[in-house]
Amino acid sequence: MEIKLIIISNFLNPHQYPLSQELYKLTDEGFRFIELEKIPNTFVKSGYPEYDNVPWLIRAWESESNQKEVEELVINTPTMIAGGCAAVEKYIGKRLKHNKLTLKYSERWLKRGIINVLSPNIFRPIISYWLHFRNKPYYLLCASAFTSSDSSKFGTFKNKAFKWGYFPATDGVKDNESNYSVFHDGTGVFKIMTVCRMLNWKRPEMMIEAAKYLRDNDVKFIMDMYGSGERLNLVKQLIDRYNLNNNVVLHGNIPNEKIHEEMKHHHCLLFTSNQREGWGAVVNEAMANGCVVVGASKIGSIPYLIKDGMNGVVFEDGNQDDLNKKLHYCAIHITECESLAKEARNTISTVWSPNEAAKRLLVLADALNNKKKTPYKDGPCSLAPLL
């Protein structure tokens, strides 16, 4: 069996599994995912599967024979996709010594601003790039619309950065017209959902302020909030202070499959995170399930996935007034909102699906191995612009 492409990362997660499965099929089983670490118990407890008996998964941490196999694959496989964890860096160096095509996928580097450069996980790869790798077949897959801009600040990966992302399961695209039944339920109630950990940079208080604005403007609505975290008490206090208990419902954590079902029964997903949101796979999931995303402009996935007013709604990062007005517009223009939902699902099914991403990745790898340019003008594997 000839192995044509490998992905090497810390551990396999649900956002990588669908893409990997597609790559295994499209390469006639010539794909392997290399897992360098055992998945932490904290992730297992939160619902991550452990993926036993997956034919394309090699667990380097499990045995010496597996580790030896990994060493050979790293040197001999034509194309390697490298995850953004520190443990991968030594394998990148080994490959590039042999001039083997290597694509590193990464979220944005400066989530906290320029202070991130003090992190060894950022600083060391930049130094290695300039000392050893800048003239090698080394490219960047941007799992955030801001990764290319961050890398350009250090002069790295000029004209060598491509749009990428995360490609979670998108079963909702198969559900045809039933996805849009919420737009015709006859209740006149605008149904909003939020899915996030209640953390400072997720800004859940903005969601409550938006709910207050809708209530004060006589909009009939329900906001279902899913998730928990350190700012949950603040959210509860704001709900009580604004007397929103009849409009805002806290559900805590529920399984991801149930989240997908809820998306089919809500008009929109509200997503308020700041620039620390590397990608935000919940955007893919909502769009696939015909749920209109109203998202902040600096979330990593938003500029790649959403064209404002065409397949979703983008509000200026941190601007409460802009959020309030755009959410209000959606609430009172249900017909237009349904059009956004349909176009959102079309975007995911035709351009940003795991299958399409896998196809494009193989085409891009073939082009780069033959010293050609990417054939794609937009979407995954097209050149990443500087934002």
C-alpha angles and dihedrals in degrees: 000000000000112000108215103177138015134190115206120193144136098274138335115264135182093261091058099040100077093050091047092050090053092049090052091054097043094050094049089249092314094127133093133185112210116208114200099185138036109253109261117251090238089066093045091052090051090057106271112146119233095222102222118185097018106155096214097046120100116188105206091186094058103071146353091247090056090049091052091050090051092052090054094046092050091057100037108036113099095225131028127187110203124204123225099253124114094241090066096060096084091054091051089055093049092052097045091053084065093043092243118162109262127179118190116204116207144164117229115305099214104052090144095034129254091333087079089074088074089067113099088220088065103029099049097051090050091053091045090051093055096040100043118359112042094098095040129097090269122139140173127237106201112220088183131044087236099052094089092051092049093049092048090060087070096040093248129140095007107185087352100092123100135191112260137145142159121306111203124181111293103192089145091077089069094058095083119194096351087078090073101047091107088067090061103037093114095225097111089220116132107222118209128179133191126197117189148108107266096245132143095253092047086063099210090172088071088061091055092047088053090050090053090051092053092048092048089052094052097251116156105227148141124212114200112195120200123191142047139230148123096313095051091101091053089051091051091049092051092048090054094043093052094040092238098143091115092053108035122057124189113211104172119212121342131173118280093242089059090049088057091052091050091052089063089057099048130074096218147009115222114211118180106168122139127229092296088078097098097194115331108217090195085078091061090046095049093047091049090053095051095255116138114236118221100190142171116255098238098054105117098239099041101082091046099044106030130061103193112247093005107069102355144347128270123196127193111271111266094357106132094183092053091048093049094051096045094047089048090052091054091048094055097037103058095158091055089044091056090053089054090050093053093048090047092056090046090053092055096042096048107029113013103037122122090246095052092044091052092050092049093046091056091048091048092048091051091049094049093045086056093045093249132134125256112273092213123098097186140007126032115000095015117123111282114237123221110254 
